Amino acid sequence: MKNRKLFAILTLVAFMMTLLPMAAFAAPAGNIYASTFTTDKDSAAVSDNTGGMKLVVNSANSVAGTVYALGSQNVILVTNRVGTTDTIGVWSGTAKGTAITPGVEFQTAGAGANEGLLEARLYTAIPGTVKVVAALRDAAFGSVAAQTTALQNYLNGSDANTASALGVIGQKTVTFTSATTGNVVLSVDAGSTTANGLAQKTIVATVRSGSGVGQGSPVVGEEVTFTVNKTGLDFDKVTYVTDSLGRATAKISSTKSGTYEVTAQAGGEVSTPVNYVFAADATPYNLTIVKQPSDVLATGAVATNVIKLKVTDLNGNRRSVHGEVTTVKVESSPADSSAADPAANGLDAENNLQYNFRPDKEGSYVLRFALGNGKFVDVPVEAAKQGKVASLTIKYDEKSITIPSAAPGAWSTAPTVKQLDAASVSRTAAGSLQFSSSNPSILEVNSGNGQVRVVTADSKDAQAVTITVVDTTNNLVASTEMPVVGAPVAIEVTGDGVAEANAKAKFDVRFIDKNGNTVALGANPTLYAYTVVSKPAGAGIDVSYAGTKDADFNETGKSSVNITSTKAGVVEVLLRITAGGQVYVGTAKVNVGVPASEKPSYGAKNVTMFIGSAGYVKDGSAMTMDQSPFIQDGRTFVPVRMVGEALGAEVEFDAATQVITLTRADMTITMTVGSNVLTKSDGTTVVSDVAPFIVAETGRTVIPFRAIAEAFGATVEAVFAADGTVNAVTFAQ
């Protein structure tokens, strides 16, 4: 009975199907099992739409075992990287939609040789592994976006649908590799930032593959190095690597005000420099004295620029506004004085505030200068009535003057001329002064104010020229020598080149001419820069000039620089100073050692051995040995095994070769009986003035105490008896 019912149902279905129009089968749906999806390669470099890889879809059907191409079919291509710049665009065929991220609907070719064929392009700016899937469009999902989301979830393992339910033709996993660096561009936060060590500016170095600035694809995973023209800029990290958009972002701060020129380098390409401005805090915080009277001032005379003050913010950055010193007054004075308060007189070359003062009565004065926050400094002044002027002094800020490339050269500053009486009471020279040069064909002098300049460009005329000033009122004369030197050709960098980690290594820097003469610049250098050529891995390097470098170089041609490394190893720094439009370079090299507090200890810290006694003291404990120390030929000999083990070394003696080997974790030292040469494991040798030998009576090998102890880095001392003879020796390590 059941079989009869089933047969009847099947017969009815077959009959009804014969009633359907044949047009329903004229364009059969694509078969996801017969269709194919391929790529032209498994990997490609990140690129714009001129590169990438080809995606090929062949839409086909299979009826009764025969596979044939279909006409126009809607196909979706999707990658798994949601929200990235993966892009799929037209390669050939007819695009049904615009290339979008992350899903695109295309249409295969409807007829002809390419019937059922779709060729698309996949490209991206983001390197890494990408999953891409091709699927037939299914109207059951409603929209392309809905089917795209379902396909992405499928690729990422978060969708329960099967491949067939999603219309998946095929899936590929491909790799995009980073592009090669072609250019680096820096951008900067606009405006200035306060140099307080907290406020930050953002540097963004963008690395791209194109040959033109800012062109090409982002280069990902590229290390970027930032270089600064001077010290004082602090970075938030040591190493920077470009992100998925080719960007390396750094945060910078500073406690030193000024303009910092920064460049970025990546893959051999260097960016155009960008300036980053850090300004002093708006609030003056501290006040210090730069210059105060060193002489007794003459009453009734104005002492010009006799006081110089420096105003700084909380972080020590210089401020240069007289009005920030809210109190300028005579705090105390002689009883009958009515001297006016000090008068501001502009800024000097270092932006120090300058003041004049005129004492009107003999005695002691205290001049007070204060900030609005209550901080103040007092400047003592002694004044006396000046007697008959007995002498003159003349002084230039510059210690030499340079032969120019084209004559005449620039004028120097005017000299300071003082008149002094027999008691050295001084005043700024008043009256008629006349200046002259001992060789005006080389060094011309302004007879009225004493400024000098070189009038020849012939370097063979370099010599010292005497400048003389005559006080015609008092019939007094003073003179000084002004060295005329060649133009600077180099900077000379000298120093001992040794420091511990986190300690400063000091180097002297001076400008020299071709004959090695020191050259005072007489004009501010425009730029200080440095490049760390080599350093220990992960080390932080600080390079800072000591003192007031501009004034030092301008007046004397010399200054100094400190180099600090946070880690032990060799540091090499190329210093660059730009002056007069020329760049001068010099190299400073530092061997940075491990701080004593971090060095491993070996053996005993202190050992004292007594001459002629088998007893000795090791780190405060009494010990004995089987061979007493003794003095022979003016040198102290000790048993090799005892002193070697006390120094923390293992001792071996090869009787056949007579070679003594002392091995410690940090070094090995070998020596041979009868030879005064000690060889260290680093290849260096130490020559002692006596050699180790074997004591005939005891058969013990003895070595010169000082030579071996100092070779291991210990400090050696001799202890003398009252008669001047040595009665004990010690070492400490």
VODREN-770789 format. One line per 3 residues: their letters; for each residue x, y, z of C-alpha. Coordinates in Angstrom, 3 decimals. Example, Ala and Ser with C-alpha at 12.3 -4.5 7.8 and 13.67 -1.06 7.14 Angstrom:
<recs>
AS = 12.300 -4.500 7.800  13.670 -1.060 7.140
</recs>
This chain:
<recs>
MKN = 0.000 0.000 0.000  2.823 2.431 0.916  4.687 1.628 -2.297
RKL = 1.586 2.377 -4.355  1.255 5.830 -2.674  4.944 6.678 -3.258
FAI = 4.673 5.671 -6.930  1.576 7.838 -7.366  3.353 10.877 -5.844
LTL = 6.396 10.468 -8.061  4.205 10.095 -11.146  2.352 13.284 -10.244
VAF = 5.588 15.239 -9.753  6.971 13.991 -13.071  3.779 15.000 -14.831
MMT = 3.760 18.504 -13.305  7.388 19.079 -14.282  6.491 18.410 -17.908
LLP = 4.112 21.376 -17.659  6.938 23.876 -16.682  8.248 26.120 -19.522
MAA = 11.513 25.034 -21.000  12.830 28.640 -20.520  13.351 27.890 -16.832
FAA = 16.335 25.715 -17.793  17.719 28.005 -20.533  20.286 29.689 -18.159
PAG = 21.132 27.156 -15.527  22.772 28.383 -12.290  26.573 28.054 -11.950
NIY = 27.949 25.008 -10.240  30.400 25.848 -7.444  32.039 22.443 -7.860
AST = 32.584 22.849 -11.605  33.687 26.531 -11.395  37.329 27.299 -10.605
FTT = 39.263 30.011 -8.744  43.031 30.510 -9.219  45.757 33.152 -8.670
DKD = 48.710 33.828 -10.950  51.203 33.636 -8.025  51.386 32.911 -4.336
SAA = 53.106 36.134 -3.254  53.621 39.716 -4.406  55.101 42.939 -3.084
VSD = 52.763 45.508 -1.588  51.890 48.035 -4.271  49.395 50.411 -5.725
NTG = 46.942 49.336 -8.462  49.767 48.797 -10.961  50.960 45.689 -9.127
GMK = 49.531 42.923 -6.995  48.333 39.558 -8.241  45.722 38.271 -10.681
LVV = 42.586 36.472 -9.473  40.918 34.266 -12.107  37.374 32.870 -11.839
NSA = 35.899 30.476 -14.461  32.174 30.180 -13.935  30.960 26.802 -15.213
NSV = 28.200 24.252 -14.903  28.107 20.493 -15.025  25.121 18.617 -16.443
AGT = 25.248 14.877 -17.045  29.018 14.925 -16.510  29.664 17.619 -19.120
VYA = 31.341 20.826 -17.934  30.682 23.934 -19.995  31.184 27.676 -19.541
LGS = 28.321 29.831 -18.423  27.579 33.322 -19.589  27.330 36.302 -17.266
QNV = 27.474 35.234 -13.646  27.668 37.438 -10.572  30.778 36.651 -8.482
ILV = 31.910 38.056 -5.129  35.613 38.321 -4.221  36.422 38.892 -0.545
TNR = 39.544 39.059 1.685  39.644 38.252 5.376  41.305 41.509 6.470
VGT = 38.389 43.639 7.544  38.965 47.381 7.517  42.357 47.278 5.784
TDT = 43.483 48.670 2.453  43.202 45.329 0.616  41.624 46.272 -2.698
IGV = 40.180 44.174 -5.536  39.803 45.918 -8.858  39.140 45.129 -12.503
WSG = 41.805 43.287 -14.478  39.583 42.307 -17.378  35.994 41.366 -17.872
TAK = 32.982 43.529 -17.002  32.827 44.955 -13.507  29.373 44.907 -11.981
GTA = 30.485 47.155 -9.089  33.198 49.620 -8.094  36.313 48.239 -6.415
ITP = 35.702 48.486 -2.687  37.217 47.162 0.506  36.732 44.438 1.512
GVE = 34.108 42.884 -0.861  33.463 43.390 -4.578  30.755 42.018 -6.864
FQT = 31.886 41.328 -10.442  30.271 39.790 -13.505  31.903 37.220 -15.729
AGA = 32.067 37.656 -19.502  28.771 36.794 -21.121  29.863 35.378 -24.485
GAN = 32.759 34.867 -26.836  36.178 33.419 -26.157  36.114 34.621 -22.549
EGL = 32.618 33.387 -21.746  32.242 32.749 -18.019  35.691 34.276 -17.318
LEA = 36.517 36.923 -14.709  40.006 38.349 -14.144  40.464 40.719 -11.207
RLY = 43.429 42.311 -9.438  44.193 42.038 -5.708  46.615 44.610 -4.327
TAI = 47.342 46.044 -0.899  49.569 48.429 1.023  49.716 46.059 3.982
PGT = 52.209 43.181 3.966  51.297 39.847 5.485  49.223 36.748 4.801
VKV = 45.853 37.276 3.136  42.993 34.834 2.641  40.870 35.525 -0.429
VAA = 37.688 33.706 -1.464  35.542 33.663 -4.610  31.830 32.884 -4.345
LRD = 28.782 32.903 -6.621  26.326 35.642 -5.728  23.361 34.236 -3.832
AAF = 20.222 36.411 -3.697  19.160 34.595 -0.530  21.587 36.829 1.411
GSV = 19.684 39.907 0.328  22.621 42.276 -0.289  26.216 41.986 -1.448
AAQ = 27.320 43.476 1.897  25.495 40.763 3.843  27.057 37.960 1.781
TTA = 30.479 39.688 2.034  30.238 39.769 5.836  29.261 36.109 5.946
LQN = 32.203 35.195 3.699  34.657 37.191 5.851  33.384 35.496 8.969
YLN = 33.802 32.176 7.207  37.435 33.006 6.339  38.117 34.045 9.912
GSD = 36.487 30.926 11.360  33.543 32.661 13.006  30.670 31.590 10.714
ANT = 28.855 28.271 11.017  27.811 28.161 7.340  29.469 25.639 5.073
ASA = 31.346 26.591 1.930  28.545 25.277 -0.269  25.922 27.215 1.677
LGV = 27.927 30.408 1.032  28.430 29.656 -2.665  32.206 29.329 -2.301
IGQ = 33.985 28.439 -5.546  37.482 28.427 -4.032  39.809 29.932 -1.459
KTV = 43.480 30.947 -1.660  46.068 32.046 0.881  48.581 34.515 -0.524
TFT = 51.435 36.583 0.923  52.271 40.230 0.390  55.835 41.279 1.124
SAT = 57.041 44.729 2.139  58.172 47.154 -0.525  61.688 48.613 -0.744
TGN = 62.280 52.036 0.759  62.195 54.806 -1.807  61.643 57.951 0.258
VVL = 61.172 59.162 3.825  59.022 62.158 4.778  58.848 63.822 8.195
SVD = 55.878 65.687 9.610  55.737 67.714 12.817  53.245 69.111 15.276
AGS = 52.642 72.759 14.472  53.849 75.501 16.820  56.232 75.316 19.737
TTA = 56.116 73.166 22.857  57.304 74.057 26.331  60.702 72.667 27.247
NGL = 59.649 71.255 30.595  60.486 67.576 30.087  56.772 66.682 30.072
AQK = 55.134 68.371 27.092  55.609 66.308 23.946  55.660 66.842 20.221
TIV = 54.932 64.092 17.730  57.294 63.156 14.913  55.901 60.971 12.145
ATV = 58.316 59.520 9.594  56.433 58.011 6.658  58.397 55.538 4.548
RSG = 57.163 54.750 1.055  58.491 52.825 -1.931  58.206 55.421 -4.681
SGV = 61.068 57.432 -6.120  59.226 60.714 -5.570  58.734 62.242 -2.126
GQG = 55.639 60.766 -0.497  54.948 58.464 -3.458  54.629 54.697 -3.668
SPV = 53.345 52.079 -1.269  53.964 52.153 2.483  57.053 50.217 3.562
VGE = 56.191 48.133 6.598  58.552 46.813 9.282  61.387 49.172 8.299
EVT = 63.592 50.481 11.123  63.730 54.272 11.256  66.580 56.222 12.854
FTV = 66.063 59.804 13.965  69.089 62.138 13.996  69.158 65.437 15.890
NKT = 71.501 68.340 15.242  72.205 68.898 18.938  71.683 67.341 22.336
GLD = 68.717 67.914 24.604  65.952 66.072 22.763  64.514 63.019 24.530
FDK = 62.739 60.266 22.571  60.128 57.941 24.054  61.804 54.811 22.610
VTY = 65.165 53.622 21.384  64.033 51.835 18.208  61.244 52.739 15.812
VTD = 59.736 50.452 13.169  57.176 51.445 10.564  53.604 50.234 11.047
SLG = 51.116 48.920 8.494  50.846 52.359 6.918  54.609 52.854 6.694
RAT = 54.659 55.241 9.633  57.110 55.409 12.532  55.747 57.682 15.229
AKI = 57.973 59.140 17.942  57.149 61.302 20.918  59.805 63.854 21.818
SST = 60.280 66.116 24.803  63.017 68.355 26.102  64.132 70.274 29.134
KSG = 66.370 72.479 26.964  64.725 75.233 24.992  65.699 75.860 21.391
TYE = 65.089 74.741 17.834  66.052 71.158 17.065  66.659 70.036 13.499
VTA = 65.628 66.402 13.039  66.078 64.073 10.096  64.831 60.518 9.651
QAG = 66.685 57.735 7.895  65.359 54.384 6.704  66.673 51.891 4.189
GEV = 69.430 54.235 3.069  67.016 57.094 2.370  67.146 60.336 4.384
STP = 64.306 62.788 4.862  64.427 66.545 4.476  65.233 68.064 7.902
VNY = 62.343 69.422 9.940  62.635 71.929 12.795  61.009 71.238 16.162
VFA = 60.714 74.200 18.530  60.814 73.894 22.303  60.323 77.166 24.129
ADA = 61.302 78.190 27.630  58.501 78.129 30.162  56.554 81.367 30.261
TPY = 57.268 81.784 33.960  60.755 82.832 35.124  61.876 80.605 37.943
NLT = 65.495 81.251 38.856  68.043 84.043 38.759  71.828 83.619 38.795
IVK = 74.802 85.977 38.635  76.971 85.634 35.534  79.205 88.643 36.177
QPS = 79.703 91.025 39.063  82.279 93.712 39.823  85.722 92.313 40.545
DVL = 87.351 95.714 41.053  86.650 98.534 43.438  84.499 100.904 41.382
ATG = 85.248 104.584 41.133  82.581 106.839 42.618  80.827 109.199 40.251
AVA = 81.539 107.040 37.164  79.151 104.734 35.372  80.392 101.136 35.391
TNV = 79.092 99.817 32.053  77.732 96.247 31.943  79.386 95.552 35.262
IKL = 76.564 93.167 36.231  75.220 90.301 34.115  72.339 88.058 35.177
KVT = 70.776 84.913 33.779  67.042 84.294 34.149  65.877 80.697 33.673
DLN = 62.651 78.749 33.828  62.034 75.714 36.028  64.147 73.520 33.746
GNR = 67.072 75.887 33.427  66.139 77.356 30.036  67.318 80.917 29.579
RSV = 64.808 83.756 29.346  65.808 87.132 27.990  63.397 89.849 29.093
HGE = 64.500 92.554 31.520  60.940 93.043 32.711  60.898 89.577 34.309
VTT = 63.295 90.888 36.942  60.589 92.715 38.858  62.855 94.218 41.496
VKV = 66.068 96.088 40.663  67.218 98.287 43.518  69.995 99.416 45.798
ESS = 69.275 97.264 48.822  71.899 98.888 51.048  74.416 101.690 50.582
PAD = 76.634 104.121 52.487  74.619 106.383 54.796  74.852 109.502 52.652
SSA = 74.369 107.765 49.273  71.562 108.549 46.884  72.800 106.304 44.077
ADP = 70.215 105.406 41.465  69.105 101.808 41.017  71.066 99.742 38.462
AAN = 70.039 100.509 34.873  69.267 97.805 32.317  71.540 97.932 29.287
GLD = 70.363 95.264 26.844  71.618 91.720 26.331  75.040 90.289 25.633
AEN = 75.826 87.654 22.984  74.655 84.886 25.336  71.373 86.679 26.106
NLQ = 72.410 87.564 29.631  70.729 90.660 31.094  73.245 93.504 31.431
YNF = 73.144 96.338 33.978  75.111 99.534 34.565  75.696 101.025 38.000
RPD = 77.045 104.359 39.203  78.103 104.522 42.881  78.018 108.055 44.229
KEG = 79.695 107.593 47.589  82.577 105.579 48.995  81.700 102.401 50.842
SYV = 79.803 99.132 50.421  76.678 98.630 48.336  74.339 95.676 47.924
LRF = 72.328 95.617 44.718  69.240 93.397 44.764  67.614 91.771 41.760
ALG = 64.434 89.719 42.279  61.849 87.741 40.319  58.128 87.825 40.889
NGK = 58.295 84.466 42.698  60.457 86.004 45.418  63.791 84.529 44.359
FVD = 66.542 87.109 44.370  70.283 87.623 44.171  72.388 90.248 45.876
VPV = 75.419 91.723 44.164  78.003 93.358 46.467  79.825 96.412 45.174
EAA = 82.748 98.241 46.739  83.288 101.864 45.744  85.980 104.380 46.492
KQG = 87.021 107.765 45.267  89.493 107.248 42.494  92.811 108.947 42.888
KVA = 95.084 109.957 40.091  94.767 107.531 37.233  97.972 105.522 37.189
SLT = 97.395 102.793 34.593  95.204 101.434 31.808  94.054 97.953 30.865
IKY = 92.681 96.825 27.504  90.867 93.563 26.840  89.097 92.097 23.797
DEK = 86.488 89.359 24.056  88.117 87.649 21.044  91.380 85.843 21.714
SIT = 92.310 85.835 18.009  91.020 87.174 14.725  90.762 85.256 11.480
IPS = 92.134 86.127 8.056  89.058 86.371 5.822  88.573 84.679 2.469
AAP = 87.985 88.114 0.985  89.357 91.297 2.501  88.513 93.187 4.544
GAW = 87.177 91.022 7.342  84.423 91.797 9.845  85.041 94.207 12.702
STA = 85.651 92.729 16.145  83.846 93.822 19.269  85.111 96.980 20.920
PTV = 87.631 96.336 23.695  87.031 97.100 27.335  89.411 99.808 28.526
KQL = 89.700 100.590 32.234  91.481 103.379 34.079  92.959 102.428 37.463
DAA = 94.579 104.430 40.208  97.451 103.198 42.348  95.020 101.346 44.622
SVS = 93.406 99.606 41.609  90.178 101.557 41.909  88.779 101.247 38.399
RTA = 86.418 103.001 36.076  85.409 102.567 32.470  87.867 104.724 30.594
AGS = 86.686 108.254 29.976  88.293 111.065 28.084  90.280 110.910 24.894
LQF = 91.395 107.425 23.832  93.340 106.693 20.681  93.934 103.178 19.328
SSS = 96.680 102.058 16.959  97.941 98.868 15.323  101.563 97.749 15.112
NPS = 100.902 96.480 11.594  97.942 98.282 9.998  98.636 96.578 6.670
ILE = 97.398 93.372 8.279  95.196 94.441 11.181  93.371 97.713 10.929
VNS = 92.078 99.405 14.065  89.314 101.970 14.479  91.247 104.732 16.205
GNG = 88.161 105.942 18.032  86.622 102.765 19.559  89.346 100.124 19.202
QVR = 87.499 97.674 16.946  89.860 95.741 14.679  89.585 93.913 11.370
VVT = 91.926 92.057 9.036  92.610 93.937 5.818  94.464 91.213 3.900
ADS = 93.362 87.834 2.632  96.939 86.578 2.288  97.325 83.766 4.836
KDA = 101.136 84.036 4.850  100.727 87.285 6.764  99.413 85.473 9.839
QAV = 101.117 86.846 12.950  100.435 88.520 16.279  99.673 92.218 15.976
TIT = 99.931 94.581 18.926  97.007 96.916 19.580  97.853 99.967 21.664
VVD = 95.527 102.415 23.386  96.675 105.852 24.547  94.816 107.858 27.168
TTN = 95.789 111.312 25.922  94.185 112.979 28.921  96.299 111.121 31.471
NLV = 99.267 110.295 29.204  98.866 106.556 29.812  99.393 103.633 27.492
AST = 98.183 99.997 27.456  98.580 97.311 24.841  97.575 93.746 24.051
EMP = 98.457 91.244 21.395  95.836 90.107 18.919  96.839 86.873 17.130
VVG = 95.948 86.984 13.444  95.394 83.403 12.341  94.348 81.568 9.234
APV = 90.779 80.644 8.498  89.605 77.541 10.354  90.136 74.400 8.330
AIE = 89.116 71.795 10.883  88.105 71.090 14.426  90.511 69.146 16.597
VTG = 88.956 66.785 19.131  91.142 65.474 21.959  90.413 63.566 25.143
DGV = 91.344 60.480 27.109  88.384 58.583 25.655  87.743 56.449 28.736
AEA = 84.669 56.517 30.975  82.345 54.250 32.877  78.766 53.708 31.769
NAK = 76.537 56.682 32.692  79.617 58.832 33.365  80.808 61.695 31.177
AKF = 83.841 61.393 28.935  85.183 64.885 28.307  86.725 65.950 24.989
DVR = 88.310 69.301 24.179  87.245 70.789 20.870  89.081 73.622 19.135
FID = 89.015 75.255 15.734  92.416 75.262 14.037  93.912 76.802 10.922
KNG = 96.189 74.958 8.513  99.196 75.618 10.768  97.504 74.238 13.862
NTV = 96.797 77.655 15.418  93.663 77.976 17.527  91.078 80.119 15.743
ALG = 88.551 82.222 17.660  85.461 82.423 15.481  84.243 85.883 16.380
ANP = 80.737 84.976 15.174  78.197 82.507 16.520  78.289 79.016 15.025
TLY = 74.949 78.439 13.387  74.552 74.732 14.045  75.759 71.998 16.373
AYT = 75.121 68.417 15.323  76.446 64.941 15.880  76.068 61.454 14.493
VVS = 76.564 58.338 16.606  78.711 56.245 14.275  78.805 53.207 16.556
KPA = 77.608 52.293 20.022  76.874 49.258 22.218  73.582 47.540 21.365
GAG = 70.665 49.239 23.086  72.808 52.043 24.529  71.470 55.539 24.983
IDV = 74.025 58.194 23.982  74.068 61.794 25.210  76.330 64.429 23.696
SYA = 76.415 67.861 25.331  78.704 70.856 25.166  80.084 72.155 28.441
GTK = 79.941 75.809 29.394  78.689 78.502 27.012  79.845 77.029 23.744
DAD = 79.062 80.016 21.522  80.991 82.426 23.731  83.815 79.898 24.144
FNE = 84.248 79.344 20.405  83.731 83.005 19.554  86.229 84.330 22.083
TGK = 88.795 81.534 22.383  88.098 79.065 19.580  87.861 76.301 22.183
SSV = 85.147 74.503 24.107  84.530 70.996 25.387  81.974 68.273 24.853
NIT = 80.797 65.490 27.149  79.749 62.076 25.841  77.768 59.645 27.974
STK = 76.688 56.075 27.223  74.233 54.015 29.246  76.051 50.781 28.366
AGV = 79.639 49.561 28.291  81.393 49.235 24.952  82.904 51.430 22.259
VEV = 81.145 54.665 21.321  82.197 56.692 18.299  80.613 60.074 17.681
LLR = 81.083 62.365 14.682  80.788 65.987 15.809  79.604 68.527 13.231
ITA = 79.776 72.286 13.754  78.593 74.715 11.113  80.240 78.152 11.232
GGQ = 80.460 80.795 8.552  78.604 78.552 6.140  81.207 75.781 6.450
VYV = 80.762 72.417 8.152  83.631 71.186 10.342  83.776 67.607 11.581
GTA = 85.771 65.741 14.197  85.547 62.296 15.763  85.410 61.420 19.452
KVN = 85.843 57.783 20.464  85.111 56.486 23.966  85.860 53.127 25.520
VGV = 83.012 52.829 27.992  83.580 50.463 30.876  81.226 48.756 33.284
PAS = 80.734 50.823 36.466  82.723 49.520 39.404  79.475 48.870 41.276
EKP = 78.361 46.473 38.518  81.633 44.658 37.906  81.746 41.024 39.048
SYG = 84.151 40.353 41.876  86.767 37.629 41.728  88.751 36.205 44.583
AKN = 89.632 38.150 47.719  88.926 41.840 48.101  92.005 42.504 50.226
VTM = 95.144 40.452 50.880  98.169 41.453 52.981  101.358 39.358 52.911
FIG = 104.308 39.856 55.230  107.862 39.610 53.942  109.599 36.518 55.344
SAG = 106.437 35.179 57.001  104.221 32.270 55.978  101.237 33.984 57.574
YVK = 99.026 36.379 55.608  95.619 38.069 55.988  92.835 37.446 53.448
DGS = 89.699 39.603 53.780  90.362 39.962 57.515  91.058 36.265 58.179
AMT = 94.489 34.901 59.158  95.851 32.334 56.672  99.133 30.468 56.054
MDQ = 101.076 29.456 52.938  103.944 27.088 52.300  106.309 29.644 50.777
SPF = 107.033 32.966 52.460  107.199 36.115 50.317  110.713 37.510 49.920
IQD = 112.522 40.376 48.257  115.163 39.684 45.631  116.818 42.193 43.312
GRT = 114.567 44.862 44.787  111.365 43.030 43.822  108.853 41.126 45.940
FVP = 108.228 37.514 44.962  105.217 35.497 46.127  104.149 31.869 45.529
VRM = 102.211 31.697 42.276  99.483 29.310 43.455  98.662 31.265 46.588
VGE = 98.464 34.700 44.948  96.704 33.361 41.834  93.947 31.736 43.862
ALG = 93.661 34.863 46.025  93.061 36.843 42.815  90.268 34.403 41.891
AEV = 92.172 32.441 39.241  92.792 28.735 38.730  96.522 27.990 38.523
EFD = 98.126 25.357 36.286  101.825 24.635 35.865  103.191 22.588 32.970
AAT = 106.481 21.155 34.219  107.535 20.116 30.715  107.176 23.569 29.151
QVI = 107.608 25.554 32.397  104.446 27.509 31.456  102.273 28.963 34.234
TLT = 98.611 29.562 33.348  96.232 31.577 35.543  92.632 31.356 34.369
RAD = 89.828 33.602 35.626  86.344 34.159 34.237  87.283 37.529 32.759
MTI = 90.800 36.763 31.507  93.662 34.296 31.267  97.330 35.149 31.862
TMT = 100.245 32.951 30.877  103.929 33.280 31.708  107.000 31.118 31.452
VGS = 109.589 30.481 34.128  112.637 32.573 33.267  110.710 34.983 30.978
NVL = 109.550 38.406 32.111  106.710 38.618 29.537  103.114 38.084 30.738
TKS = 100.585 37.408 27.956  96.890 38.210 28.490  94.018 36.480 26.721
DGT = 93.103 39.697 24.871  96.448 39.498 23.094  98.183 42.245 25.055
TVV = 101.417 41.670 26.942  102.864 43.014 30.159  106.635 43.175 30.558
SDV = 107.927 42.801 34.099  111.453 43.801 35.037  111.921 40.411 36.743
APF = 110.896 36.892 35.713  109.214 34.070 37.682  111.508 31.289 38.851
IVA = 111.504 28.108 40.949  112.913 28.317 44.480  115.524 25.568 44.749
ETG = 115.059 24.934 48.478  111.270 24.459 48.366  110.559 23.645 44.714
RTV = 107.861 26.314 44.691  107.322 28.606 41.711  107.294 32.287 42.608
IPF = 106.237 35.291 40.544  106.751 39.066 40.791  103.868 40.222 42.971
RAI = 103.176 43.673 41.529  103.262 42.574 37.887  100.745 39.741 38.261
AEA = 98.382 41.587 40.630  98.202 44.696 38.433  97.759 42.568 35.304
FGA = 94.546 41.272 36.894  93.466 44.836 37.678  94.235 44.856 41.404
TVE = 95.637 47.870 43.226  99.004 47.150 44.845  100.667 48.925 47.760
AVF = 103.853 48.358 49.734  103.912 48.796 53.529  107.151 50.319 54.808
AAD = 108.822 49.867 58.170  110.258 52.775 60.137  113.691 52.262 58.567
GTV = 112.242 52.515 55.065  112.357 48.829 54.213  109.321 46.966 52.883
NAV = 107.821 44.671 55.485  104.475 43.838 53.797  102.635 44.069 50.472
TFA = 98.893 44.305 49.867  96.464 44.177 46.991  92.852 45.285 46.767
Q = 90.323 44.524 44.048
</recs>
